Amino acid sequence: MMVQKKAEVRVFVDGIYLKVIDDLISTGYGSNRSEVVRKM
């Protein structure tokens, strides 16, 4: 049961992370996800 919970949290965190990256792309921080990640 604990493993299941951890997986859900992981997906949730990844989702937030991708949303933040997409927001940075839309503000012109980078042209794509890999570029934004490199700058972090």
Gaussian input, Z-matrix of N, CA and C with variables (Angstrom, degrees):
# hf/3-21g

backbone

0 1
 N
 C     1     B1
 C     2     B2     1     A1
 N     3     B3     2     A2     1     D1
 C     4     B4     3     A3     2     D2
 C     5     B5     4     A4     3     D3
 N     6     B6     5     A5     4     D4
 C     7     B7     6     A6     5     D5
 C     8     B8     7     A7     6     D6
 N     9     B9     8     A8     7     D7
 C    10    B10     9     A9     8     D8
 C    11    B11    10    A10     9     D9
 N    12    B12    11    A11    10    D10
 C    13    B13    12    A12    11    D11
 C    14    B14    13    A13    12    D12
 N    15    B15    14    A14    13    D13
 C    16    B16    15    A15    14    D14
 C    17    B17    16    A16    15    D15
 N    18    B18    17    A17    16    D16
 C    19    B19    18    A18    17    D17
 C    20    B20    19    A19    18    D18
 N    21    B21    20    A20    19    D19
 C    22    B22    21    A21    20    D20
 C    23    B23    22    A22    21    D21
 N    24    B24    23    A23    22    D22
 C    25    B25    24    A24    23    D23
 C    26    B26    25    A25    24    D24
 N    27    B27    26    A26    25    D25
 C    28    B28    27    A27    26    D26
 C    29    B29    28    A28    27    D27
 N    30    B30    29    A29    28    D28
 C    31    B31    30    A30    29    D29
 C    32    B32    31    A31    30    D30
 N    33    B33    32    A32    31    D31
 C    34    B34    33    A33    32    D32
 C    35    B35    34    A34    33    D33
 N    36    B36    35    A35    34    D34
 C    37    B37    36    A36    35    D35
 C    38    B38    37    A37    36    D36
 N    39    B39    38    A38    37    D37
 C    40    B40    39    A39    38    D38
 C    41    B41    40    A40    39    D39
 N    42    B42    41    A41    40    D40
 C    43    B43    42    A42    41    D41
 C    44    B44    43    A43    42    D42
 N    45    B45    44    A44    43    D43
 C    46    B46    45    A45    44    D44
 C    47    B47    46    A46    45    D45
 N    48    B48    47    A47    46    D46
 C    49    B49    48    A48    47    D47
 C    50    B50    49    A49    48    D48
 N    51    B51    50    A50    49    D49
 C    52    B52    51    A51    50    D50
 C    53    B53    52    A52    51    D51
 N    54    B54    53    A53    52    D52
 C    55    B55    54    A54    53    D53
 C    56    B56    55    A55    54    D54
 N    57    B57    56    A56    55    D55
 C    58    B58    57    A57    56    D56
 C    59    B59    58    A58    57    D57
 N    60    B60    59    A59    58    D58
 C    61    B61    60    A60    59    D59
 C    62    B62    61    A61    60    D60
 N    63    B63    62    A62    61    D61
 C    64    B64    63    A63    62    D62
 C    65    B65    64    A64    63    D63
 N    66    B66    65    A65    64    D64
 C    67    B67    66    A66    65    D65
 C    68    B68    67    A67    66    D66
 N    69    B69    68    A68    67    D67
 C    70    B70    69    A69    68    D68
 C    71    B71    70    A70    69    D69
 N    72    B72    71    A71    70    D70
 C    73    B73    72    A72    71    D71
 C    74    B74    73    A73    72    D72
 N    75    B75    74    A74    73    D73
 C    76    B76    75    A75    74    D74
 C    77    B77    76    A76    75    D75
 N    78    B78    77    A77    76    D76
 C    79    B79    78    A78    77    D77
 C    80    B80    79    A79    78    D78
 N    81    B81    80    A80    79    D79
 C    82    B82    81    A81    80    D80
 C    83    B83    82    A82    81    D81
 N    84    B84    83    A83    82    D82
 C    85    B85    84    A84    83    D83
 C    86    B86    85    A85    84    D84
 N    87    B87    86    A86    85    D85
 C    88    B88    87    A87    86    D86
 C    89    B89    88    A88    87    D87
 N    90    B90    89    A89    88    D88
 C    91    B91    90    A90    89    D89
 C    92    B92    91    A91    90    D90
 N    93    B93    92    A92    91    D91
 C    94    B94    93    A93    92    D92
 C    95    B95    94    A94    93    D93
 N    96    B96    95    A95    94    D94
 C    97    B97    96    A96    95    D95
 C    98    B98    97    A97    96    D96
 N    99    B99    98    A98    97    D97
 C   100   B100    99    A99    98    D98
 C   101   B101   100   A100    99    D99
 N   102   B102   101   A101   100   D100
 C   103   B103   102   A102   101   D101
 C   104   B104   103   A103   102   D102
 N   105   B105   104   A104   103   D103
 C   106   B106   105   A105   104   D104
 C   107   B107   106   A106   105   D105
 N   108   B108   107   A107   106   D106
 C   109   B109   108   A108   107   D107
 C   110   B110   109   A109   108   D108
 N   111   B111   110   A110   109   D109
 C   112   B112   111   A111   110   D110
 C   113   B113   112   A112   111   D111
 N   114   B114   113   A113   112   D112
 C   115   B115   114   A114   113   D113
 C   116   B116   115   A115   114   D114
 N   117   B117   116   A116   115   D115
 C   118   B118   117   A117   116   D116
 C   119   B119   118   A118   117   D117

   B1=1.4696
   B2=1.5341
   B3=1.3135
   B4=1.4697
   B5=1.5334
   B6=1.3268
   B7=1.4635
   B8=1.5250
   B9=1.3272
   B10=1.4685
   B11=1.5251
   B12=1.3259
   B13=1.4597
   B14=1.5298
   B15=1.3179
   B16=1.4634
   B17=1.5204
   B18=1.3333
   B19=1.4608
   B20=1.5284
   B21=1.3267
   B22=1.4688
   B23=1.5267
   B24=1.3218
   B25=1.4693
   B26=1.5190
   B27=1.3243
   B28=1.4678
   B29=1.5355
   B30=1.3210
   B31=1.4707
   B32=1.5230
   B33=1.3309
   B34=1.4579
   B35=1.5305
   B36=1.3284
   B37=1.4701
   B38=1.5206
   B39=1.3416
   B40=1.4643
   B41=1.5230
   B42=1.3379
   B43=1.4568
   B44=1.5192
   B45=1.3321
   B46=1.4656
   B47=1.5212
   B48=1.3373
   B49=1.4586
   B50=1.5262
   B51=1.3373
   B52=1.4602
   B53=1.5225
   B54=1.3307
   B55=1.4625
   B56=1.5229
   B57=1.3230
   B58=1.4703
   B59=1.5238
   B60=1.3282
   B61=1.4675
   B62=1.5253
   B63=1.3281
   B64=1.4681
   B65=1.5263
   B66=1.3413
   B67=1.4686
   B68=1.5237
   B69=1.3297
   B70=1.4637
   B71=1.5232
   B72=1.3299
   B73=1.4664
   B74=1.5281
   B75=1.3346
   B76=1.4653
   B77=1.5261
   B78=1.3400
   B79=1.4687
   B80=1.5265
   B81=1.3341
   B82=1.4567
   B83=1.5171
   B84=1.3288
   B85=1.4706
   B86=1.5234
   B87=1.3254
   B88=1.4565
   B89=1.5132
   B90=1.3265
   B91=1.4645
   B92=1.5199
   B93=1.3299
   B94=1.4618
   B95=1.5229
   B96=1.3319
   B97=1.4657
   B98=1.5216
   B99=1.3288
   B100=1.4630
   B101=1.5282
   B102=1.3290
   B103=1.4617
   B104=1.5268
   B105=1.3233
   B106=1.4652
   B107=1.5252
   B108=1.3360
   B109=1.4671
   B110=1.5211
   B111=1.3296
   B112=1.4700
   B113=1.5197
   B114=1.3320
   B115=1.4681
   B116=1.5231
   B117=1.3374
   B118=1.4606
   B119=1.5232
   A1=111.18
   A2=116.60
   A3=120.09
   A4=111.64
   A5=115.60
   A6=120.00
   A7=110.43
   A8=115.71
   A9=121.53
   A10=110.10
   A11=116.11
   A12=121.84
   A13=110.42
   A14=116.18
   A15=120.64
   A16=111.26
   A17=115.94
   A18=120.73
   A19=110.40
   A20=116.57
   A21=120.48
   A22=110.83
   A23=116.07
   A24=120.43
   A25=109.83
   A26=115.90
   A27=121.75
   A28=110.82
   A29=116.16
   A30=120.92
   A31=110.04
   A32=116.17
   A33=122.02
   A34=110.53
   A35=116.00
   A36=121.22
   A37=110.56
   A38=117.04
   A39=120.58
   A40=111.11
   A41=116.40
   A42=120.80
   A43=111.97
   A44=115.94
   A45=120.70
   A46=109.70
   A47=115.94
   A48=122.48
   A49=111.00
   A50=115.92
   A51=119.95
   A52=111.52
   A53=116.98
   A54=120.09
   A55=110.31
   A56=116.14
   A57=120.90
   A58=109.93
   A59=116.63
   A60=120.80
   A61=110.47
   A62=116.90
   A63=120.27
   A64=111.35
   A65=116.54
   A66=120.33
   A67=110.35
   A68=116.89
   A69=120.81
   A70=110.62
   A71=116.92
   A72=120.70
   A73=109.64
   A74=116.29
   A75=119.49
   A76=112.15
   A77=117.36
   A78=119.47
   A79=111.03
   A80=116.66
   A81=119.97
   A82=114.63
   A83=117.97
   A84=121.18
   A85=111.06
   A86=115.61
   A87=121.18
   A88=108.18
   A89=116.38
   A90=118.29
   A91=112.26
   A92=116.99
   A93=119.83
   A94=109.81
   A95=116.63
   A96=120.48
   A97=113.23
   A98=118.00
   A99=119.26
   A100=110.67
   A101=116.90
   A102=120.91
   A103=110.72
   A104=116.66
   A105=121.21
   A106=110.25
   A107=116.44
   A108=120.45
   A109=110.53
   A110=117.35
   A111=120.44
   A112=111.28
   A113=116.99
   A114=120.64
   A115=112.97
   A116=116.98
   A117=119.94
   A118=111.05
   D1=-41.31
   D2=179.74
   D3=-61.80
   D4=-39.97
   D5=179.98
   D6=-60.25
   D7=-42.89
   D8=178.10
   D9=-56.89
   D10=-46.33
   D11=-178.14
   D12=-62.36
   D13=-44.36
   D14=179.59
   D15=-59.71
   D16=-41.58
   D17=179.97
   D18=-62.61
   D19=-40.93
   D20=179.62
   D21=-64.66
   D22=-42.78
   D23=178.89
   D24=-62.55
   D25=-42.12
   D26=-179.97
   D27=-59.49
   D28=-46.63
   D29=179.14
   D30=-62.50
   D31=-40.85
   D32=179.47
   D33=-61.42
   D34=-47.31
   D35=179.81
   D36=-63.75
   D37=-44.47
   D38=177.92
   D39=-59.76
   D40=-38.38
   D41=179.29
   D42=-63.41
   D43=-42.99
   D44=177.40
   D45=-63.52
   D46=-44.41
   D47=-179.13
   D48=-58.07
   D49=-46.90
   D50=179.46
   D51=-65.63
   D52=-35.92
   D53=178.96
   D54=-65.79
   D55=-42.35
   D56=177.99
   D57=-61.84
   D58=-44.89
   D59=178.80
   D60=-61.22
   D61=-44.35
   D62=178.43
   D63=-62.29
   D64=-37.63
   D65=176.97
   D66=-64.11
   D67=-41.17
   D68=178.93
   D69=-64.80
   D70=-38.72
   D71=177.73
   D72=-61.97
   D73=-43.16
   D74=-177.38
   D75=-69.78
   D76=-21.76
   D77=176.92
   D78=-91.49
   D79=3.69
   D80=175.35
   D81=87.60
   D82=15.30
   D83=-179.87
   D84=-68.83
   D85=-32.02
   D86=178.01
   D87=-159.47
   D88=163.85
   D89=-177.17
   D90=-88.31
   D91=-20.72
   D92=177.57
   D93=-151.26
   D94=174.01
   D95=-174.31
   D96=-61.21
   D97=-43.10
   D98=-175.91
   D99=-65.39
   D100=-35.74
   D101=178.12
   D102=-65.83
   D103=-43.71
   D104=178.69
   D105=-62.15
   D106=-44.57
   D107=-179.24
   D108=-62.68
   D109=-39.30
   D110=179.22
   D111=-62.93
   D112=-36.55
   D113=-178.02
   D114=-75.06
   D115=-17.64
   D116=-177.52
   D117=-72.77

